[in-house]
Every structure is written in structure tokens, then in C-alpha cells.
Amino acid sequence: MQLEIISMSCANMALAESVARVVFAETDGRSLRVVEALTSMISNRAKKNNQSVRDVISDATIFESINDDSNRHDLLNVDSVRREFQMCLRVAMRMLHGNLPDACFGATIFHRDESLPGWAIARGYIADIDGILFYA
């Protein structure tokens, strides 16, 4: 068995950290399963809409935590040594290296089960993972 060392440029590491912060803010780092699903959704959306990952994670219509008035906004400033954030960071790095399988069944948008946005009313969700509903 041969091991391969994966290195990341500073730009990719900064992008992985940005993805991890958004994923943590949206999921609270609740479980590996939901972190992988939301990170997969980011990748799916970028591919489907021919966008960069940075563009996807900067879209405040998708990610509530980006809005300054959101209750989740402060979670973007999570201490980078927290175990839950480190999990989000590892998953983000896997996604950026193309090593994250689709854990959300092709979903490109989501919401938490505590709310029901207008766009979700006429759609059926394809996965409910730890209280986060995913839609294609």
C-alpha cells in the first residue's frame, strides 16, 4: 500500500476554512453525517449551476448564517480548535480534493426543520439528516 501526501495551497486552505465555517454555522457540527451532507450539497450546487464553491457559500439566500441579523451569524466565528469545527474542516478539504461522495442524494438546496421557506412548500425533500431537509 502506498500513501499519498495531499497538500493544499494557501488559497485552497482558506477556501476550505470558509466552507467549514459556513457548514459549522448551519449544522452546529452536530454529526459527521450532516456535515458531509451539507458539504456535498455545496459541491452539487456548484457543479449544477456552474458556480465556484466560493460563490455558493457566499449566497445569503441559501445560507442563513451569512446574514448579519441571523441568530447563527456568530457561529461563523467559531474557535478553529473546536473539535466540531475541525471535523467540518476535514470534510471541506475532502470535498475540495474530490474525495467526498455525495451524502445528500444529489440535493442542491436545504433548510432546517424549524422553518419552512416558501420555495419548499411545493417540493418534496429527498433527505432528512439530523433535522436538515435536503431538496434536489
CNS distance restraints for C-alpha pairs under 8 A (distance, minus, plus):
assign (resid   8 and name CA) (resid  12 and name CA) 5.82 0.50 0.50
assign (resid   8 and name CA) (resid  13 and name CA) 5.95 0.50 0.50
assign (resid   9 and name CA) (resid  13 and name CA) 6.13 0.50 0.50
assign (resid  10 and name CA) (resid  14 and name CA) 6.08 0.50 0.50
assign (resid  11 and name CA) (resid  15 and name CA) 6.22 0.50 0.50
assign (resid  12 and name CA) (resid  16 and name CA) 6.06 0.50 0.50
assign (resid  12 and name CA) (resid  96 and name CA) 7.77 0.50 0.50
assign (resid  13 and name CA) (resid  17 and name CA) 6.19 0.50 0.50
assign (resid  13 and name CA) (resid  93 and name CA) 7.69 0.50 0.50
assign (resid  14 and name CA) (resid  18 and name CA) 6.23 0.50 0.50
assign (resid  15 and name CA) (resid  19 and name CA) 6.15 0.50 0.50
assign (resid  15 and name CA) (resid  54 and name CA) 7.01 0.50 0.50
assign (resid  16 and name CA) (resid  20 and name CA) 6.04 0.50 0.50
assign (resid  16 and name CA) (resid  89 and name CA) 6.24 0.50 0.50
assign (resid  16 and name CA) (resid  92 and name CA) 5.23 0.50 0.50
assign (resid  16 and name CA) (resid  93 and name CA) 5.55 0.50 0.50
assign (resid  16 and name CA) (resid  96 and name CA) 7.21 0.50 0.50
assign (resid  17 and name CA) (resid  21 and name CA) 6.12 0.50 0.50
assign (resid  17 and name CA) (resid  89 and name CA) 6.00 0.50 0.50
assign (resid  17 and name CA) (resid  92 and name CA) 7.56 0.50 0.50
assign (resid  18 and name CA) (resid  22 and name CA) 6.41 0.50 0.50
assign (resid  18 and name CA) (resid  57 and name CA) 7.91 0.50 0.50
assign (resid  19 and name CA) (resid  23 and name CA) 6.09 0.50 0.50
assign (resid  19 and name CA) (resid  39 and name CA) 7.76 0.50 0.50
assign (resid  19 and name CA) (resid  54 and name CA) 7.84 0.50 0.50
assign (resid  19 and name CA) (resid  57 and name CA) 6.56 0.50 0.50
assign (resid  19 and name CA) (resid  89 and name CA) 7.57 0.50 0.50
assign (resid  19 and name CA) (resid  92 and name CA) 6.15 0.50 0.50
assign (resid  20 and name CA) (resid  24 and name CA) 5.90 0.50 0.50
assign (resid  20 and name CA) (resid  85 and name CA) 6.77 0.50 0.50
assign (resid  20 and name CA) (resid  88 and name CA) 4.82 0.50 0.50
assign (resid  20 and name CA) (resid  89 and name CA) 4.80 0.50 0.50
assign (resid  20 and name CA) (resid  91 and name CA) 7.78 0.50 0.50
assign (resid  20 and name CA) (resid  92 and name CA) 5.85 0.50 0.50
assign (resid  21 and name CA) (resid  25 and name CA) 6.06 0.50 0.50
assign (resid  21 and name CA) (resid  75 and name CA) 7.67 0.50 0.50
assign (resid  21 and name CA) (resid  76 and name CA) 5.17 0.50 0.50
assign (resid  21 and name CA) (resid  77 and name CA) 7.34 0.50 0.50
assign (resid  21 and name CA) (resid  78 and name CA) 7.18 0.50 0.50
assign (resid  21 and name CA) (resid  85 and name CA) 7.24 0.50 0.50
assign (resid  21 and name CA) (resid  88 and name CA) 7.59 0.50 0.50
assign (resid  21 and name CA) (resid  89 and name CA) 7.93 0.50 0.50
assign (resid  22 and name CA) (resid  26 and name CA) 6.18 0.50 0.50
assign (resid  22 and name CA) (resid  57 and name CA) 6.89 0.50 0.50
assign (resid  22 and name CA) (resid  63 and name CA) 7.56 0.50 0.50
assign (resid  22 and name CA) (resid  65 and name CA) 7.09 0.50 0.50
assign (resid  22 and name CA) (resid  66 and name CA) 7.69 0.50 0.50
assign (resid  22 and name CA) (resid  76 and name CA) 6.19 0.50 0.50
assign (resid  23 and name CA) (resid  27 and name CA) 5.98 0.50 0.50
assign (resid  23 and name CA) (resid  28 and name CA) 7.82 0.50 0.50
assign (resid  23 and name CA) (resid  29 and name CA) 7.54 0.50 0.50
assign (resid  23 and name CA) (resid  35 and name CA) 6.59 0.50 0.50
assign (resid  23 and name CA) (resid  38 and name CA) 6.67 0.50 0.50
assign (resid  23 and name CA) (resid  39 and name CA) 6.78 0.50 0.50
assign (resid  23 and name CA) (resid  88 and name CA) 6.63 0.50 0.50
assign (resid  24 and name CA) (resid  28 and name CA) 4.96 0.50 0.50
assign (resid  24 and name CA) (resid  29 and name CA) 5.07 0.50 0.50
assign (resid  24 and name CA) (resid  35 and name CA) 7.62 0.50 0.50
assign (resid  24 and name CA) (resid  75 and name CA) 7.19 0.50 0.50
assign (resid  24 and name CA) (resid  76 and name CA) 7.28 0.50 0.50
assign (resid  24 and name CA) (resid  84 and name CA) 7.48 0.50 0.50
assign (resid  24 and name CA) (resid  85 and name CA) 6.18 0.50 0.50
assign (resid  24 and name CA) (resid  88 and name CA) 6.31 0.50 0.50
assign (resid  25 and name CA) (resid  29 and name CA) 7.81 0.50 0.50
assign (resid  25 and name CA) (resid  65 and name CA) 6.12 0.50 0.50
assign (resid  25 and name CA) (resid  72 and name CA) 5.95 0.50 0.50
assign (resid  25 and name CA) (resid  73 and name CA) 7.07 0.50 0.50
assign (resid  25 and name CA) (resid  74 and name CA) 7.88 0.50 0.50
assign (resid  25 and name CA) (resid  75 and name CA) 4.76 0.50 0.50
assign (resid  25 and name CA) (resid  76 and name CA) 5.40 0.50 0.50
assign (resid  26 and name CA) (resid  63 and name CA) 7.21 0.50 0.50
assign (resid  26 and name CA) (resid  64 and name CA) 7.57 0.50 0.50
assign (resid  26 and name CA) (resid  65 and name CA) 6.46 0.50 0.50
assign (resid  26 and name CA) (resid  72 and name CA) 7.12 0.50 0.50
assign (resid  27 and name CA) (resid  34 and name CA) 6.99 0.50 0.50
assign (resid  27 and name CA) (resid  35 and name CA) 6.75 0.50 0.50
assign (resid  28 and name CA) (resid  75 and name CA) 7.89 0.50 0.50
assign (resid  28 and name CA) (resid  84 and name CA) 7.62 0.50 0.50
assign (resid  29 and name CA) (resid  34 and name CA) 7.81 0.50 0.50
assign (resid  29 and name CA) (resid  35 and name CA) 6.41 0.50 0.50
assign (resid  29 and name CA) (resid  84 and name CA) 4.93 0.50 0.50
assign (resid  29 and name CA) (resid  85 and name CA) 6.57 0.50 0.50
assign (resid  29 and name CA) (resid  87 and name CA) 7.48 0.50 0.50
assign (resid  29 and name CA) (resid  88 and name CA) 6.79 0.50 0.50
assign (resid  30 and name CA) (resid  34 and name CA) 7.02 0.50 0.50
assign (resid  30 and name CA) (resid  35 and name CA) 7.56 0.50 0.50
assign (resid  30 and name CA) (resid  84 and name CA) 7.54 0.50 0.50
assign (resid  30 and name CA) (resid 130 and name CA) 7.70 0.50 0.50
assign (resid  31 and name CA) (resid  35 and name CA) 6.29 0.50 0.50
assign (resid  31 and name CA) (resid 130 and name CA) 7.79 0.50 0.50
assign (resid  32 and name CA) (resid  36 and name CA) 6.00 0.50 0.50
assign (resid  32 and name CA) (resid  87 and name CA) 7.23 0.50 0.50
assign (resid  33 and name CA) (resid  37 and name CA) 6.19 0.50 0.50
assign (resid  33 and name CA) (resid 103 and name CA) 7.67 0.50 0.50
assign (resid  33 and name CA) (resid 129 and name CA) 7.33 0.50 0.50
assign (resid  34 and name CA) (resid  38 and name CA) 6.09 0.50 0.50
assign (resid  34 and name CA) (resid 129 and name CA) 5.80 0.50 0.50
assign (resid  34 and name CA) (resid 130 and name CA) 6.27 0.50 0.50
assign (resid  34 and name CA) (resid 132 and name CA) 7.61 0.50 0.50
assign (resid  35 and name CA) (resid  39 and name CA) 6.07 0.50 0.50
assign (resid  35 and name CA) (resid  88 and name CA) 6.27 0.50 0.50
assign (resid  35 and name CA) (resid  91 and name CA) 7.32 0.50 0.50
assign (resid  36 and name CA) (resid  40 and name CA) 5.94 0.50 0.50
assign (resid  36 and name CA) (resid  91 and name CA) 6.34 0.50 0.50
assign (resid  36 and name CA) (resid 100 and name CA) 7.62 0.50 0.50
assign (resid  36 and name CA) (resid 103 and name CA) 5.99 0.50 0.50
assign (resid  37 and name CA) (resid  41 and name CA) 6.16 0.50 0.50
assign (resid  37 and name CA) (resid 102 and name CA) 7.16 0.50 0.50
assign (resid  37 and name CA) (resid 103 and name CA) 4.58 0.50 0.50
assign (resid  37 and name CA) (resid 104 and name CA) 4.74 0.50 0.50
assign (resid  37 and name CA) (resid 129 and name CA) 7.77 0.50 0.50
assign (resid  38 and name CA) (resid  42 and name CA) 6.40 0.50 0.50
assign (resid  38 and name CA) (resid 104 and name CA) 7.24 0.50 0.50
assign (resid  39 and name CA) (resid  43 and name CA) 6.53 0.50 0.50
assign (resid  39 and name CA) (resid  91 and name CA) 7.22 0.50 0.50
assign (resid  39 and name CA) (resid  92 and name CA) 6.54 0.50 0.50
assign (resid  39 and name CA) (resid  95 and name CA) 7.12 0.50 0.50
assign (resid  40 and name CA) (resid  44 and name CA) 6.09 0.50 0.50
assign (resid  40 and name CA) (resid  95 and name CA) 7.22 0.50 0.50
assign (resid  40 and name CA) (resid 100 and name CA) 7.05 0.50 0.50
assign (resid  40 and name CA) (resid 101 and name CA) 7.22 0.50 0.50
assign (resid  40 and name CA) (resid 102 and name CA) 5.31 0.50 0.50
assign (resid  40 and name CA) (resid 103 and name CA) 5.93 0.50 0.50
assign (resid  40 and name CA) (resid 104 and name CA) 6.33 0.50 0.50
assign (resid  41 and name CA) (resid  45 and name CA) 6.04 0.50 0.50
assign (resid  41 and name CA) (resid 102 and name CA) 7.70 0.50 0.50
assign (resid  41 and name CA) (resid 103 and name CA) 8.00 0.50 0.50
assign (resid  41 and name CA) (resid 104 and name CA) 6.34 0.50 0.50
assign (resid  41 and name CA) (resid 106 and name CA) 7.10 0.50 0.50
assign (resid  41 and name CA) (resid 107 and name CA) 5.52 0.50 0.50
assign (resid  41 and name CA) (resid 108 and name CA) 5.16 0.50 0.50
assign (resid  41 and name CA) (resid 109 and name CA) 6.77 0.50 0.50
assign (resid  42 and name CA) (resid  46 and name CA) 6.21 0.50 0.50
assign (resid  42 and name CA) (resid  53 and name CA) 6.80 0.50 0.50
assign (resid  42 and name CA) (resid  56 and name CA) 6.54 0.50 0.50
assign (resid  42 and name CA) (resid  57 and name CA) 7.21 0.50 0.50
assign (resid  42 and name CA) (resid 108 and name CA) 6.96 0.50 0.50
assign (resid  43 and name CA) (resid  47 and name CA) 6.23 0.50 0.50
assign (resid  43 and name CA) (resid  53 and name CA) 6.71 0.50 0.50
assign (resid  43 and name CA) (resid  95 and name CA) 7.22 0.50 0.50
assign (resid  44 and name CA) (resid  48 and name CA) 5.99 0.50 0.50
assign (resid  44 and name CA) (resid 102 and name CA) 7.92 0.50 0.50
assign (resid  44 and name CA) (resid 106 and name CA) 6.37 0.50 0.50
assign (resid  44 and name CA) (resid 107 and name CA) 6.75 0.50 0.50
assign (resid  44 and name CA) (resid 108 and name CA) 5.73 0.50 0.50
assign (resid  45 and name CA) (resid  49 and name CA) 5.96 0.50 0.50
assign (resid  45 and name CA) (resid  51 and name CA) 7.67 0.50 0.50
assign (resid  45 and name CA) (resid  56 and name CA) 7.13 0.50 0.50
assign (resid  45 and name CA) (resid 107 and name CA) 7.68 0.50 0.50
assign (resid  45 and name CA) (resid 108 and name CA) 4.71 0.50 0.50
assign (resid  45 and name CA) (resid 109 and name CA) 7.48 0.50 0.50
assign (resid  46 and name CA) (resid  50 and name CA) 5.59 0.50 0.50
assign (resid  46 and name CA) (resid  51 and name CA) 4.58 0.50 0.50
assign (resid  46 and name CA) (resid  52 and name CA) 5.64 0.50 0.50
assign (resid  46 and name CA) (resid  53 and name CA) 5.64 0.50 0.50
assign (resid  46 and name CA) (resid  55 and name CA) 7.96 0.50 0.50
assign (resid  46 and name CA) (resid  56 and name CA) 6.24 0.50 0.50
assign (resid  47 and name CA) (resid  51 and name CA) 6.52 0.50 0.50
assign (resid  48 and name CA) (resid 108 and name CA) 7.94 0.50 0.50
assign (resid  51 and name CA) (resid  55 and name CA) 6.24 0.50 0.50
assign (resid  51 and name CA) (resid  56 and name CA) 6.83 0.50 0.50
assign (resid  52 and name CA) (resid  56 and name CA) 6.51 0.50 0.50
assign (resid  53 and name CA) (resid  57 and name CA) 6.28 0.50 0.50
assign (resid  54 and name CA) (resid  58 and name CA) 6.12 0.50 0.50
assign (resid  55 and name CA) (resid  59 and name CA) 6.52 0.50 0.50
assign (resid  57 and name CA) (resid  63 and name CA) 7.17 0.50 0.50
assign (resid  58 and name CA) (resid  63 and name CA) 7.80 0.50 0.50
assign (resid  58 and name CA) (resid  66 and name CA) 7.30 0.50 0.50
assign (resid  59 and name CA) (resid  63 and name CA) 6.33 0.50 0.50
assign (resid  59 and name CA) (resid  66 and name CA) 7.74 0.50 0.50
assign (resid  60 and name CA) (resid  64 and name CA) 5.89 0.50 0.50
assign (resid  60 and name CA) (resid  65 and name CA) 7.55 0.50 0.50
assign (resid  60 and name CA) (resid  66 and name CA) 5.43 0.50 0.50
assign (resid  60 and name CA) (resid  67 and name CA) 6.10 0.50 0.50
assign (resid  62 and name CA) (resid 109 and name CA) 7.01 0.50 0.50
assign (resid  62 and name CA) (resid 110 and name CA) 7.57 0.50 0.50
assign (resid  63 and name CA) (resid  67 and name CA) 7.91 0.50 0.50
assign (resid  64 and name CA) (resid  70 and name CA) 6.33 0.50 0.50
assign (resid  64 and name CA) (resid  72 and name CA) 7.23 0.50 0.50
assign (resid  64 and name CA) (resid  73 and name CA) 7.73 0.50 0.50
assign (resid  65 and name CA) (resid  70 and name CA) 5.72 0.50 0.50
assign (resid  65 and name CA) (resid  71 and name CA) 7.30 0.50 0.50
assign (resid  65 and name CA) (resid  72 and name CA) 4.76 0.50 0.50
assign (resid  65 and name CA) (resid  73 and name CA) 4.40 0.50 0.50
assign (resid  65 and name CA) (resid  74 and name CA) 7.86 0.50 0.50
assign (resid  65 and name CA) (resid  75 and name CA) 7.57 0.50 0.50
assign (resid  65 and name CA) (resid  76 and name CA) 7.23 0.50 0.50
assign (resid  66 and name CA) (resid  70 and name CA) 7.43 0.50 0.50
assign (resid  66 and name CA) (resid  73 and name CA) 5.90 0.50 0.50
assign (resid  66 and name CA) (resid  76 and name CA) 7.93 0.50 0.50
assign (resid  67 and name CA) (resid  73 and name CA) 6.42 0.50 0.50
assign (resid  68 and name CA) (resid  73 and name CA) 5.93 0.50 0.50
assign (resid  69 and name CA) (resid  73 and name CA) 7.12 0.50 0.50
assign (resid  72 and name CA) (resid  76 and name CA) 7.52 0.50 0.50
assign (resid  74 and name CA) (resid  78 and name CA) 7.60 0.50 0.50
assign (resid  78 and name CA) (resid  82 and name CA) 7.54 0.50 0.50
assign (resid  78 and name CA) (resid  85 and name CA) 7.21 0.50 0.50
assign (resid  79 and name CA) (resid  85 and name CA) 7.62 0.50 0.50
assign (resid  80 and name CA) (resid  85 and name CA) 6.10 0.50 0.50
assign (resid  80 and name CA) (resid  86 and name CA) 6.81 0.50 0.50
assign (resid  81 and name CA) (resid  85 and name CA) 7.06 0.50 0.50
assign (resid  81 and name CA) (resid  86 and name CA) 6.65 0.50 0.50
assign (resid  82 and name CA) (resid  86 and name CA) 6.27 0.50 0.50
assign (resid  83 and name CA) (resid  87 and name CA) 6.34 0.50 0.50
assign (resid  84 and name CA) (resid  88 and name CA) 6.48 0.50 0.50
assign (resid  85 and name CA) (resid  89 and name CA) 6.16 0.50 0.50
assign (resid  86 and name CA) (resid  90 and name CA) 6.21 0.50 0.50
assign (resid  87 and name CA) (resid  91 and name CA) 6.33 0.50 0.50
assign (resid  88 and name CA) (resid  92 and name CA) 6.11 0.50 0.50
assign (resid  89 and name CA) (resid  93 and name CA) 6.18 0.50 0.50
assign (resid  90 and name CA) (resid  94 and name CA) 6.28 0.50 0.50
assign (resid  91 and name CA) (resid  95 and name CA) 6.24 0.50 0.50
assign (resid  91 and name CA) (resid 100 and name CA) 7.35 0.50 0.50
assign (resid  92 and name CA) (resid  96 and name CA) 6.23 0.50 0.50
assign (resid  93 and name CA) (resid  97 and name CA) 6.21 0.50 0.50
assign (resid  94 and name CA) (resid  98 and name CA) 6.25 0.50 0.50
assign (resid  94 and name CA) (resid  99 and name CA) 4.91 0.50 0.50
assign (resid  94 and name CA) (resid 100 and name CA) 5.40 0.50 0.50
assign (resid  95 and name CA) (resid  99 and name CA) 5.62 0.50 0.50
assign (resid  95 and name CA) (resid 100 and name CA) 4.80 0.50 0.50
assign (resid 102 and name CA) (resid 106 and name CA) 6.66 0.50 0.50
assign (resid 104 and name CA) (resid 126 and name CA) 7.99 0.50 0.50
assign (resid 104 and name CA) (resid 127 and name CA) 6.66 0.50 0.50
assign (resid 104 and name CA) (resid 134 and name CA) 6.85 0.50 0.50
assign (resid 105 and name CA) (resid 126 and name CA) 7.14 0.50 0.50
assign (resid 105 and name CA) (resid 127 and name CA) 7.41 0.50 0.50
assign (resid 106 and name CA) (resid 136 and name CA) 6.08 0.50 0.50
assign (resid 107 and name CA) (resid 126 and name CA) 7.35 0.50 0.50
assign (resid 107 and name CA) (resid 134 and name CA) 5.64 0.50 0.50
assign (resid 107 and name CA) (resid 135 and name CA) 4.89 0.50 0.50
assign (resid 107 and name CA) (resid 136 and name CA) 4.12 0.50 0.50
assign (resid 108 and name CA) (resid 134 and name CA) 7.41 0.50 0.50
assign (resid 108 and name CA) (resid 135 and name CA) 6.23 0.50 0.50
assign (resid 108 and name CA) (resid 136 and name CA) 5.26 0.50 0.50
assign (resid 109 and name CA) (resid 134 and name CA) 5.97 0.50 0.50
assign (resid 109 and name CA) (resid 135 and name CA) 5.40 0.50 0.50
assign (resid 109 and name CA) (resid 136 and name CA) 6.62 0.50 0.50
assign (resid 110 and name CA) (resid 132 and name CA) 6.77 0.50 0.50
assign (resid 110 and name CA) (resid 133 and name CA) 5.44 0.50 0.50
assign (resid 110 and name CA) (resid 134 and name CA) 4.41 0.50 0.50
assign (resid 110 and name CA) (resid 135 and name CA) 5.90 0.50 0.50
assign (resid 111 and name CA) (resid 115 and name CA) 7.13 0.50 0.50
assign (resid 111 and name CA) (resid 116 and name CA) 7.39 0.50 0.50
assign (resid 111 and name CA) (resid 117 and name CA) 7.58 0.50 0.50
assign (resid 111 and name CA) (resid 132 and name CA) 5.79 0.50 0.50
assign (resid 111 and name CA) (resid 133 and name CA) 5.47 0.50 0.50
assign (resid 111 and name CA) (resid 134 and name CA) 6.86 0.50 0.50
assign (resid 112 and name CA) (resid 116 and name CA) 7.96 0.50 0.50
assign (resid 112 and name CA) (resid 131 and name CA) 5.87 0.50 0.50
assign (resid 112 and name CA) (resid 132 and name CA) 4.36 0.50 0.50
assign (resid 112 and name CA) (resid 133 and name CA) 5.97 0.50 0.50
assign (resid 113 and name CA) (resid 131 and name CA) 5.29 0.50 0.50
assign (resid 113 and name CA) (resid 132 and name CA) 5.78 0.50 0.50
assign (resid 113 and name CA) (resid 133 and name CA) 6.43 0.50 0.50
assign (resid 116 and name CA) (resid 120 and name CA) 6.50 0.50 0.50
assign (resid 116 and name CA) (resid 121 and name CA) 7.09 0.50 0.50
assign (resid 117 and name CA) (resid 121 and name CA) 7.01 0.50 0.50
assign (resid 119 and name CA) (resid 123 and name CA) 7.50 0.50 0.50
assign (resid 120 and name CA) (resid 124 and name CA) 7.40 0.50 0.50
assign (resid 123 and name CA) (resid 135 and name CA) 7.62 0.50 0.50
assign (resid 124 and name CA) (resid 135 and name CA) 6.95 0.50 0.50
assign (resid 125 and name CA) (resid 133 and name CA) 6.12 0.50 0.50
assign (resid 125 and name CA) (resid 134 and name CA) 5.50 0.50 0.50
assign (resid 125 and name CA) (resid 135 and name CA) 4.67 0.50 0.50
assign (resid 125 and name CA) (resid 136 and name CA) 7.50 0.50 0.50
assign (resid 126 and name CA) (resid 133 and name CA) 7.51 0.50 0.50
assign (resid 126 and name CA) (resid 134 and name CA) 5.78 0.50 0.50
assign (resid 126 and name CA) (resid 135 and name CA) 5.46 0.50 0.50
assign (resid 126 and name CA) (resid 136 and name CA) 7.02 0.50 0.50
assign (resid 127 and name CA) (resid 133 and name CA) 5.76 0.50 0.50
assign (resid 127 and name CA) (resid 134 and name CA) 5.17 0.50 0.50
assign (resid 127 and name CA) (resid 135 and name CA) 7.21 0.50 0.50
assign (resid 128 and name CA) (resid 132 and name CA) 5.53 0.50 0.50
assign (resid 128 and name CA) (resid 133 and name CA) 4.50 0.50 0.50
assign (resid 128 and name CA) (resid 134 and name CA) 6.39 0.50 0.50
assign (resid 129 and name CA) (resid 133 and name CA) 6.51 0.50 0.50
assign (resid 129 and name CA) (resid 134 and name CA) 7.97 0.50 0.50
